């Protein structure tokens, strides 16, 4: 209870001073957006401090925090610049809920995608990790699609090798069952990290 009172005092002091960047550290490991935290902190201070709080003060705080979240932070810009200066990249991409470790000009064999025609270009936006020989960017669970561009071209729809399986029924009769799977081949035609300069 003492920690809550102390954090509310800190929030009140930040509001009086007009500082947007002064946020209280959370003791839990959960991560929230700064816009949520700023709005929640202003509501808490208005509810518990008893001061005359106007709701018009909450709007500029959330708007400025939203504008700040659309731009890259300085750490993100530095990381993207370091990654952009590298020559080779790899990515762990998720296609149809399966991870694939890919690089530029790789051919990926995925379960058949009926929506794709041969020659169609798709953008892969579910990237768990992207890296180079020197640096790695990891997502939680995915990276922001504004950081990179990865595109793949559908080059072929094919049928896999026939698998014969011996199947025994309860009656004791055994037979062979042929199974085939359909696949789509994708070639990674573009892989690059956005230059944030």
N, C-alpha and C positions, 0 to 999 in steps of 0.2 A: 504494500500500500504506500509505503514511504517513497519507493521508486516511482510510482505513478504520479504522486504529488510533485516530486522533483522534476519529472519530465514535463508536467503541465506548467510548472514555473518557468522552465527553460523555453517552452513554446510561447508563453506570454511575453517573456523578455524579447524573443525574436520578433514577435509581432509589433511590440512597441518600438523596437529599433528599426523595423521595416526591412529586416534581413530575410531574404528568401532562401539563401543558401544554408542557413543555420538549421539543421535538422537533427533531431535526437536519434542516437544510435539505438537500434532495437536489440534486445537481449536474445531474441529468438533468431534462428538461422533463416527464417522465411524471408523472401525478397519481395518487396512490393514496389510498384511504380511511384515515383516521387509525386505525381499529381494526386494519386490516391492518398498518400501520406499527408500531403499539405492540406487537402480538403478535410481529412479526418482530424488532423491536429487542430485546425481552426474550429471545427465543430466541437471537439472536446474542450478546448479552452473557453468557448462561449458557454458551454453547458455547465462547466464546473467552476469557472473563475468568478462568475457573477458580474463580470464587467459588461458595459454596454457595447455589444458587438453588433455591427451592421453586416448583413449578408452581402452588401455590395463590395466589402473588402475581400470576400472569398473569391469573387469572379476574377479579379486581376491576377491573383496568385495562381489559380488553375490555368488560366490562359497563358501566362508567361511560362509555366512549367510545361505546357503542351508544346509551345513553340520551341522550347529548348530540347524536347525529346525528338522532334523531327530532324534536327541537325545532329551530325555525329559529334561525339565528345572528343576532346583532344587526345585521350588515350586511344580511342577507336581510330581516329585519323592517323595516328602514329603507327598503329598496328597494321592498318590497311596499306599504308605507304610501304612499310617493310615487306609485307606480303607481295605487293604489286611489283617491287623491284626484283623479285625472284624470277627464275627462268622456267622452272617446271613446277606443276601443281598436281596434287591428287585430291580426291574427294571421296567421302563415304556418303553415297546417295541412297535414298530410300525410294524404291519403285515398287508399287503394289505391296507395301508393308514388308519388303525384304531389303536388307542393306547390300549395296554393291560398292566395291572399292574400284574406282575408275580414275583414269588419266585421259589426257587429250588423245584422240584418234583410237581409243579402245573400242572394241565391239562388245556389247553387253547382250547376253541371251536372257530374256525375261519371258514370263508367261505371256501368252498371246494377248495383244491389245487390239480388240476388234475395231475400235474407233479410228485407228491410225491407217492411213493409206501409205504406200511406199513412196518415200520422198518427203513426207511430212516432217517438219521440224518442231520439236517440243522443248519447252524450257523445264529443266529440272529444278524445282524450288524446295524440295525437302532434303536438305544437306545437313547431316549430323556433324561432320568434321571436314575441314579443308586445310590442306597444309602443303608445305614445300620441304626441301631438305633441311632448312634451318628453322622454320616457324610453323606453328600449328594454331588454327582457330577452331575451337570446339563450341558447339551449340548446346542449348539447354531447353528442349531436346534438339531444336533445329537452329541453324544460323539464320540471321535476318537476310531475306533475299536481296536487299539493297546492297549488300557487301560484295556480291559476285554475280557472274553470268555463266551459266552452264546450259548448253543446248545440245540436243542429240537428234539425229536424223534416223528415221525408220528405213532400213535398207532391205529387209526381207521378212516375209512370214513363212515359217517352215514347220515341218512336222518332225518330231523327234524319232529316235530309233524305236522300233516296236519291241515291247517288253512282253515276253511270254511267261506266264505264271501258272503253276500247277495249282488247281483248285480242287479240294476234296469236299464233297457234300456229305451230309450225314448218312446218306444211303450207301456210301462206300464207293460211289462212282467218281473217278477222277477225270478231269479234263484240263485242257490248256486254254487259257484266256489270253487273247492278244490285247495289249493296251498301247495306245500312242498318245503323246502329248503334243500340243501345238505351242510354238514359241514365236516370239518376235525378236529380230536382231536390231539393235540400236547402235549407231556409231556416234561417239561423243565428238562433235565437230567444233565446239567452242568451249573453252574453260578459261576464265580470267577473273581477277580480283579488281574491283573498282578502285581507280586512283582517286583518293579523297583530297588531293591538293587543290 
